[in-house]
Every structure is written in structure tokens, then in C-alpha cells.
Amino acid sequence: MGANITENVTFSDIWMKRKTFSLLPMEEGGRFALFGDVAHKMTVNLGQGGNCAIESVAALANALNAANLCR
């Protein structure tokens, strides 16, 4: 949390001045899929959402294919 954003501002500084926050529960059950930074809890500034989405979809496709082959 103490990583610098600029020379004089850290993530901790911003976190301590927040107005509000909430943690979302981990969802289980039902029929839905999450991909990218939504599923992997990344901050948007990392720019990894697209990469994670592609990896997640590829893993899901492989798992569905493997499940279909087992029938």
C-alpha cells in the first residue's frame, strides 16, 4: 500500500482519504462466468484485464471441450 504513485503521493495516502469502500462477496453457484480483471481482482491501471480475459476464456473453452470429450 505504500507504493508511490507520484514522488509525493502513495497508494496509502489515497486509501486513507477515501470517502467509502466496500468489499464484494465471492459469488458461487448459479450459471454465470466472469472474465478478465473482474474475475481476477486486478486494478485497472495494470492493463491486464484483456490478457486475463483471453486466458480465462481459453481455459473455460478447454475445460468445456474436455468435459464434452468425457461424455
C-alpha positions as a printed Julia matrix, in Angstrom:
71×3 Matrix{Float64}:
   0.0     0.0     0.0
   2.95    2.33    0.41
   3.9     2.26   -3.28
   4.42    5.66   -4.83
   2.0     7.0    -7.41
   3.99   10.2    -7.75
   7.02   11.46   -5.89
   4.88   12.82   -3.04
   1.74   10.63   -3.18
   1.4     6.97   -2.22
  -1.48    4.5    -2.51
  -1.75    4.67    1.29
  -2.36    8.42    1.12
  -5.24    7.91   -1.3
  -6.66    4.96    0.64
  -6.69    6.87    3.93
  -8.62    9.76    2.31
 -11.3     7.57    0.74
 -14.94    8.53    1.26
 -16.28    4.98    1.32
 -15.41    1.44    0.33
 -16.99   -1.98    0.26
 -15.83   -5.5    -0.39
 -17.91   -7.6    -2.72
 -18.64  -11.17   -1.66
 -17.2   -14.03   -3.64
 -20.03  -15.46   -5.71
 -20.58  -19.17   -6.0
 -23.32  -21.08   -7.73
 -25.69  -20.14  -10.48
 -24.8   -20.03  -14.14
 -22.58  -17.11  -14.99
 -18.97  -16.53  -15.93
 -16.6   -13.7   -15.11
 -13.57  -12.9   -17.21
 -10.61  -10.54  -17.1
  -9.91   -8.15  -14.25
 -13.44   -8.66  -12.89
 -12.64  -12.28  -12.11
  -9.04  -11.78  -11.06
  -9.47   -8.72   -8.8
  -6.88   -6.57  -10.54
  -6.69   -2.84  -10.55
  -7.48   -1.27  -13.9
  -4.17    0.57  -14.02
  -2.31   -2.72  -14.59
  -3.83   -3.07  -18.06
  -4.1    -6.84  -17.67
  -7.88   -7.2   -17.95
  -7.8    -8.05  -21.65
  -4.99  -10.56  -21.23
  -6.72  -12.22  -18.3
 -10.0   -12.31  -20.21
  -8.33  -14.13  -23.11
  -6.64  -16.59  -20.73
  -9.88  -17.15  -18.8
 -11.92  -17.76  -21.94
  -9.28  -20.15  -23.3
  -9.25  -22.08  -20.01
 -13.06  -22.23  -19.99
 -13.15  -23.4   -23.62
 -10.57  -26.11  -22.87
 -12.49  -27.25  -19.78
 -15.79  -27.38  -21.67
 -14.13  -29.29  -24.5
 -12.6   -31.77  -22.05
 -15.97  -32.23  -20.31
 -17.65  -32.86  -23.67
 -15.0   -35.43  -24.64
 -15.64  -37.33  -21.39
 -19.29  -37.97  -22.3
